Every structure is written in C-alpha cells, then in structure tokens.
Amino acid sequence: MKKIIKETGEKANDRLHSMCDGLSPKIRLFLVIASLTVFAALAVYMAVSSVYRADKSGIEVEHIRQLKLNQPGMHTDSINVLKIKEYDDAE
C-alpha cells in the first residue's frame, strides 16, 4: 500500500513539475500570489462566518459545577477512614 501511495505521489509531483516548467517566472509568481489571496480570503470568510453564526444562534455555555466533597457521613478517603473512630467508648 505504501508503495502505491509513494508512486502516485511521485507521479503527481512529476506532472506538477512538468506543468510549471513551461511557465515564465512572472506567471508562476502571479499564480502563487493569486492562490495565496484566494486561500487567505476563504480562511477569513470561514472564521468570520463561524463567529457570526455562533453569536446569532445564542449558544449557552454551561459552567462547571462545584462538587460537594466534604459531606458529613461520606468517608471515602483511605487516610481519613483510619482516623475516624465510629465505635462507642461509653460501654
């Protein structure tokens, strides 16, 4: 499987090189700048639209609730279990 992927990648790389070799340096520069501009515009659009939709939909944030750890009668800590004397000394 790795061999097939490697061969396909090499073929795609060779094809891209052969396509770009025929272009002048000015056209290559123009294509790089145009590609960069298109991808940057798409990235900005996606970021702005996602923030706008999240704000418009009214997403509610649920905060972390505090746990009740030290309740009377709950002795789950192994050290505290040894310290607690739950027997009657009066007898």
N, C-alpha and C positions, 0 to 999 in steps of 0.2 A: 504494500500500500504506500509506504514511504517513497519507494522508487517511482511509482506512478505520479505522485504529487510533485516530486523533485523534477521529473521530466516535463511535466505540464508547466511548472513554474519557469523552467529554463526556456521552454518554447515561447511562453508569453513574454519573457524578458527579451529574447532574441527578436521577436516580432516588434516589440516596442522600440528597441534599438534601431531596427531597420526602418521603421516609420519616422523616427526622429532624425536619422542621419540625413535624410533628404531635405530637411528644413534648414532655413538660414538661421543664424543666431538671433536675429531680430524677431523672427516669427516664434522661435522657441521661447524667448523672453516674454513675448506677448501672451503666449499660451499659458505660461507659468503664472503670470500676473492675473490673467483672466480666471484661471482655475482657483487661485488663492482668493480672489474677490468673490467668486460665486460661493465657495465653501464658507468663507467668513460671513457673508450675508445670510446664508442658511443657518449657521450657528447662532447668530444674533437673533434671527427670526424665531428659532425654536426656543431660545432662552426667554425671550420677551413674551412669546405667546403662552408658554407654560406658566410663567409667573402671573400673567393676566388671567388665565383660566383658573388657576388656583385661588386667586384673590376673588374672582367672580363667583366661584362655586361655594364659597363660605365654608371652607374646611375647618372643622373644630378639632382642636388639639386636646387630647386627654393627658392630663398631667399624672405623674407617678404618685400613687397614694402611699402614705406612710404606713408602715406595718406596725402592728401593736406587738412588740416583742416581750415586754416585761409585764405580763398579766399575772395576777395572783393565781396560784394553783397550776401554773404552767412551769414545770421544771424540766426543761429539755437539755440544758447544758450539763455535760457529763461531770464537770468540776463542781457545779452547784448542787448536783444531786448528792454528792458525797458529803457536802457541808450541811445539808438540811436534815434535821432530826424530826421525823414525823411520828415519834412514839411518845407515849405519855409517861413522864417521870414521876407522876404523883403516886403511882401504885407501889 
